[in-house]
Amino acid sequence: QTVFREGCYYTPVTGVQRRIMEALDIPMPSTEIFGKLSKEEEETDEDDNIQSLDELDIILSEIEK
Protein backbone atom coordinates (compact mmCIF):
# COMPACT_ATOMS: atom_id res chain seq x y z
CA GLN A 1 0.00 0.00 0.00
CA THR A 2 1.27 3.39 -0.94
CA VAL A 3 -0.32 6.15 1.17
CA PHE A 4 -0.46 9.73 0.00
CA ARG A 5 -1.34 12.82 2.04
CA GLU A 6 -4.92 13.10 0.71
CA GLY A 7 -5.78 9.41 0.43
CA CYS A 8 -4.42 6.13 -0.76
CA TYR A 9 -3.48 4.30 -3.93
CA TYR A 10 -2.81 0.60 -4.15
CA THR A 11 -0.39 -0.58 -6.80
CA PRO A 12 -0.59 -4.09 -8.22
CA VAL A 13 1.55 -6.65 -6.43
CA THR A 14 3.52 -8.84 -8.83
CA GLY A 15 6.49 -11.16 -9.05
CA VAL A 16 8.44 -12.18 -5.98
CA GLN A 17 6.51 -9.84 -3.70
CA ARG A 18 3.22 -11.48 -4.73
CA ARG A 19 4.59 -14.98 -4.10
CA ILE A 20 5.90 -13.94 -0.67
CA MET A 21 2.59 -12.35 0.30
CA GLU A 22 0.67 -15.43 -0.89
CA ALA A 23 3.03 -17.75 1.02
CA LEU A 24 2.45 -15.71 4.19
CA ASP A 25 -1.34 -15.66 3.59
CA ILE A 26 -1.34 -11.87 3.36
CA PRO A 27 -4.43 -10.72 1.43
CA MET A 28 -3.76 -8.92 -1.85
CA PRO A 29 -4.97 -5.31 -1.97
CA SER A 30 -7.27 -4.29 -4.79
CA THR A 31 -5.52 -2.17 -7.40
CA GLU A 32 -6.09 1.54 -7.85
CA ILE A 33 -8.30 2.29 -4.86
CA PHE A 34 -8.55 6.03 -4.34
CA GLY A 35 -10.08 7.78 -1.38
CA LYS A 36 -9.55 9.59 1.87
CA LEU A 37 -8.46 7.33 4.72
CA SER A 38 -10.47 7.47 7.92
CA LYS A 39 -8.63 7.70 11.26
CA GLU A 40 -9.31 3.99 11.89
CA GLU A 41 -7.78 3.06 8.53
CA GLU A 42 -4.71 5.24 9.18
CA GLU A 43 -3.82 3.33 12.33
CA THR A 44 -1.15 0.70 11.80
CA ASP A 45 0.05 -2.27 13.79
CA GLU A 46 2.83 -1.36 16.17
CA ASP A 47 4.74 -4.38 14.87
CA ASP A 48 4.23 -3.55 11.19
CA ASN A 49 5.15 -0.08 9.99
CA ILE A 50 5.62 -1.04 6.32
CA GLN A 51 3.93 1.62 4.20
CA SER A 52 5.05 0.63 0.69
CA LEU A 53 6.41 -2.22 -1.36
CA ASP A 54 9.75 -0.41 -1.48
CA GLU A 55 9.98 -0.64 2.30
CA LEU A 56 9.02 -4.32 2.09
CA ASP A 57 11.87 -4.88 -0.39
CA ILE A 58 14.34 -3.23 2.00
CA ILE A 59 13.19 -5.31 4.97
CA LEU A 60 13.23 -8.55 2.97
CA SER A 61 16.73 -7.84 1.64
CA GLU A 62 17.95 -7.25 5.22
CA ILE A 63 16.43 -10.57 6.28
CA GLU A 64 18.18 -12.39 3.42
CA LYS A 65 21.65 -11.10 4.50
C-alpha positions in Angstrom: 0.0 0.0 0.0 1.3 3.4 -0.9 -0.3 6.2 1.2 -0.5 9.7 0.0 -1.3 12.8 2.0 -4.9 13.1 0.7 -5.8 9.4 0.4 -4.4 6.1 -0.8 -3.5 4.3 -3.9 -2.8 0.6 -4.1 -0.4 -0.6 -6.8 -0.6 -4.1 -8.2 1.5 -6.6 -6.4 3.5 -8.8 -8.8 6.5 -11.2 -9.1 8.4 -12.2 -6.0 6.5 -9.8 -3.7 3.2 -11.5 -4.7 4.6 -15.0 -4.1 5.9 -13.9 -0.7 2.6 -12.4 0.3 0.7 -15.4 -0.9 3.0 -17.7 1.0 2.4 -15.7 4.2 -1.3 -15.7 3.6 -1.3 -11.9 3.4 -4.4 -10.7 1.4 -3.8 -8.9 -1.8 -5.0 -5.3 -2.0 -7.3 -4.3 -4.8 -5.5 -2.2 -7.4 -6.1 1.5 -7.9 -8.3 2.3 -4.9 -8.5 6.0 -4.3 -10.1 7.8 -1.4 -9.5 9.6 1.9 -8.5 7.3 4.7 -10.5 7.5 7.9 -8.6 7.7 11.3 -9.3 4.0 11.9 -7.8 3.1 8.5 -4.7 5.2 9.2 -3.8 3.3 12.3 -1.1 0.7 11.8 0.0 -2.3 13.8 2.8 -1.4 16.2 4.7 -4.4 14.9 4.2 -3.5 11.2 5.2 -0.1 10.0 5.6 -1.0 6.3 3.9 1.6 4.2 5.0 0.6 0.7 6.4 -2.2 -1.4 9.8 -0.4 -1.5 10.0 -0.6 2.3 9.0 -4.3 2.1 11.9 -4.9 -0.4 14.3 -3.2 2.0 13.2 -5.3 5.0 13.2 -8.6 3.0 16.7 -7.8 1.6 17.9 -7.2 5.2 16.4 -10.6 6.3 18.2 -12.4 3.4 21.6 -11.1 4.5 
